[in-house]
Amino acid sequence: MILKRLQVKTGQPRLLTNSYIIFDENTKEAMVIDPGGEPEKIVEILNILEVENLKYIFLTHCHADHIGAISELKKAKGGKILISRDDSIGLYQKEISLADYVNMEIPELEADSRVDDEDLIHVGNLEFKIIATPGHTKGSICAYCEKERLIFTGDTLFSGTWGRTDLPTGSFVDIMGSITDKLMTLPDETIVYPGHGKITMIQDEKNIYLELREKDV
């Protein structure tokens, strides 16, 4: 597996989103996670890798800074757009996608498929399990690959903190439950690839949330 992290610019110059490319060298299949902006940069890397089949464009949630490049990316390379069932509704509602807030346009394309908790998706020989993690948005989801010991958490879990819950459909109680009951139960050595900021590991985040759990937050 080849994994590339691109920090792409969005509607706000200071707001960089982590966009990821997963590529199976054997089958030449790929998946792009959260193409928040700069589609030309993402397409360039796909071309350098000689991707023959962009199978999926995977969205961890519906916020505009994570979806801004999907129209141009799909037009250039194809790929089925995947999003959770709950966030597929908010994807095209500005008050939920925050398109105006981050100074971005809502994409014109419809999602190709809605995914649910514990669904499995495959990119070549790689298997990803969908983990529903409501809290940042109602339909926030993560993609977990047990074989490679990694998880893409969108804006649910960051290094040293969690995603905002003061936005439409957000919930502090829900995000704490998602993190403590689902993400912190993954193996300690699981690498966490978040939607913004630096990469971390489950073992490096546990103390924060175990303390919160003890307080019954």
Residue, then its C-alpha position, 0 to 999 in steps of 0.5 A: m500500500i502507498l499512502k500519501r497525505l496532502q495538505v490542501k487549501t480550502g476557502q479560508p487560506r489558513l484552513l488546510t485540510n488533510s486529503y489522503i490517497i490510498f493506492d494498492e500497487n498490485t491492482k492499481e486501485a485507489m481511494v481519495i479521502d476528503p478532497g477538500g480543495e486544490p483538485e489539480k494537486i490531488v490529480e497530479i499525485l494520482n497521475i504520478l502514481e499511475v492510478e488506473n482506477l480511482k475507485y472511491i472518493f470517501l468523505t468522512h463528513c459533509h463539511a465544505d472544507h472536506i468536499g470542495a474538490i470532489s466535482e473536479l476530481k470526479k470529472a478528471k478521474g472518476g470514482k464513486i463518492l461515498i458518504s454516510r447516510d446521515d451526512s448525505i442530506g447535509l451535503y447540499q444544505k449550506e447551513i450544515s455543510l458550512a459552505d458560506y462559513v468557509n467561503m466555498e461552493i456546494p458541489e453539484l454532484e450527488a453522492d453515489s453511495r451511502v455507507d453505514d456503520e460496519d460496512l466494508i469497502h475494498v480498494g484492491n486487496l485492502e479492506f476498510k471498515i466503516i465506523a460511525t462516529p457521530g458528534h462533529t456532525k451527525g453522520s461523521i464516519c471513520a475508515y479503519c484498516e485493521k491489516e495496515r493498523l490505521i484509521f482515518t478519523g476526519d474531524t472526530l479525533f485529532s492529536g491531543t483533542w477532538g472536533r468541534t461540536d458547536l456546529p449544526t448537528g454536532s453533539f459533545v456527548d455523542i463525540m465523547g461516546s464515539i471516541t471513548d467507546k469506539l476509537m479508544t477500543l482499537p489497538d494501541e498501535t493504530i495510527v490515526y490520520p485526522g482531517h487536520g493537523k498532525i498524525t498521532m496514535i491511539q495509544d498517545e490519545k488514550n489518557i485524555y479520554l480515559e480520564l473523561r470516561e471516569k467522570d462519566v462525561 
